[in-house]
Amino acid sequence: MATHLNSAAAEAPAGWRLTDGLTEKLAELAGKGFEVLWIESSRADLTQLVIEGGEAAIRLDPDPSVDRAWFGEVEIRHAPARDLTWVFLRGEVAAGEISTHVVGPPDGSELPGQGQA
């Protein structure tokens, strides 16, 4: 699985909002023709999305028998083992494998061992 990094800073620059960063990343990926499959977020990032965007930022599925939540039109999942927010997609890797992008403040830093697309 390919992993591409938007950033991985622990602190966001002044004025940067996760809701805006995630919305921009989803639009960028869709604009490139990639199929966004789902999003995984840490508890801290899920909390930040709700603080920034209110109850509408993370919507629970209207079907009470389904345990899913949505950010816009994309399913978003709590991922306790992950830091930050990860977007999983198809169409970026020629072999058809799933690839990921990490969403974080745009400071240009990279996770160890990861490159930027």
C-alpha positions as CSV (number, residue, x, y, z in Angstrom):
1,M,0.0,0.0,0.0
2,A,1.4,3.4,-1.0
3,T,1.2,6.1,1.6
4,H,1.5,9.8,0.7
5,L,1.9,12.5,3.3
6,N,0.3,15.9,3.4
7,S,2.0,16.5,6.7
8,A,2.6,15.1,10.2
9,A,3.2,18.0,12.5
10,A,2.0,17.7,16.1
11,E,0.9,21.3,16.2
12,A,-1.1,23.1,13.6
13,P,0.0,26.5,12.3
14,A,-2.2,29.4,13.4
15,G,-5.4,29.5,11.4
16,W,-5.1,26.0,10.0
17,R,-8.3,23.9,10.4
18,L,-8.5,20.2,10.1
19,T,-12.0,20.4,8.6
20,D,-10.7,22.7,5.8
21,G,-7.6,20.5,5.3
22,L,-9.7,17.3,5.0
23,T,-12.3,19.0,2.7
24,E,-9.5,20.3,0.5
25,K,-7.7,16.9,0.3
26,L,-11.0,15.1,-0.6
27,A,-11.6,17.7,-3.4
28,E,-8.0,17.4,-4.6
29,L,-8.2,13.6,-4.8
30,A,-11.6,13.6,-6.5
31,G,-10.4,16.2,-8.9
32,K,-7.6,13.8,-9.9
33,G,-10.1,11.1,-10.6
34,F,-9.3,8.9,-7.6
35,E,-12.0,6.9,-5.8
36,V,-12.0,7.9,-2.1
37,L,-13.0,4.7,-0.2
38,W,-13.0,5.8,3.5
39,I,-11.3,8.0,6.1
40,E,-9.7,6.8,9.4
41,S,-9.1,9.3,12.2
42,S,-7.6,9.4,15.6
43,R,-9.8,10.3,18.6
44,A,-8.1,13.7,18.8
45,D,-8.8,14.4,15.1
46,L,-12.4,13.3,15.3
47,T,-12.8,15.6,18.3
48,Q,-11.2,18.4,16.4
49,L,-13.5,17.9,13.4
50,V,-16.6,18.2,15.7
51,I,-15.2,21.2,17.5
52,E,-14.5,23.0,14.2
53,G,-17.5,21.9,12.2
54,G,-20.1,21.2,14.8
55,E,-22.4,18.3,14.7
56,A,-22.7,18.4,10.9
57,A,-19.0,17.7,10.5
58,I,-19.4,14.0,11.5
59,R,-22.8,12.7,10.8
60,L,-24.0,9.3,12.1
61,D,-25.7,7.1,9.6
62,P,-29.5,7.7,9.6
63,D,-30.1,3.9,9.8
64,P,-29.9,3.0,13.5
65,S,-28.9,-0.6,12.6
66,V,-25.8,0.7,10.8
67,D,-22.8,1.7,13.0
68,R,-21.2,4.2,10.5
69,A,-20.4,7.9,10.4
70,W,-19.8,10.3,7.5
71,F,-17.6,13.3,6.7
72,G,-19.4,14.8,3.7
73,E,-20.1,11.8,1.4
74,V,-17.2,9.7,2.7
75,E,-17.4,7.1,5.5
76,I,-15.2,8.1,8.5
77,R,-14.0,5.6,11.0
78,H,-12.4,5.9,14.4
79,A,-8.9,4.3,14.3
80,P,-7.4,4.2,17.8
81,A,-4.1,2.8,16.5
82,R,-3.5,5.7,14.1
83,D,-2.3,9.2,14.6
84,L,-3.8,12.0,12.5
85,T,-6.3,11.4,9.7
86,W,-5.8,9.0,6.8
87,V,-7.7,9.0,3.5
88,F,-7.8,5.6,1.8
89,L,-8.3,5.6,-2.0
90,R,-8.1,3.6,-5.2
91,G,-6.9,4.7,-8.6
92,E,-3.6,6.3,-7.7
93,V,-1.4,3.2,-7.9
94,A,-1.4,1.5,-11.3
95,A,-1.8,-2.0,-9.9
96,G,-5.1,-1.0,-8.4
97,E,-4.0,-1.3,-4.9
98,I,-5.3,1.0,-2.1
99,S,-3.2,4.0,-1.3
100,T,-3.4,6.5,1.5
101,H,-2.9,10.2,2.1
102,V,-2.3,11.6,5.6
103,V,-4.0,15.0,6.3
104,G,-2.3,17.4,8.7
105,P,-1.0,21.0,8.8
106,P,0.8,22.1,5.6
107,D,4.2,22.6,7.1
108,G,6.1,20.2,4.8
109,S,7.3,17.8,7.4
110,E,7.2,14.1,6.7
111,L,6.8,10.9,8.8
112,P,9.9,8.9,9.0
113,G,10.3,6.6,6.0
114,Q,7.4,8.2,4.1
115,G,7.6,10.4,1.0
116,Q,5.3,13.0,-0.4
117,A,3.4,12.4,-3.6
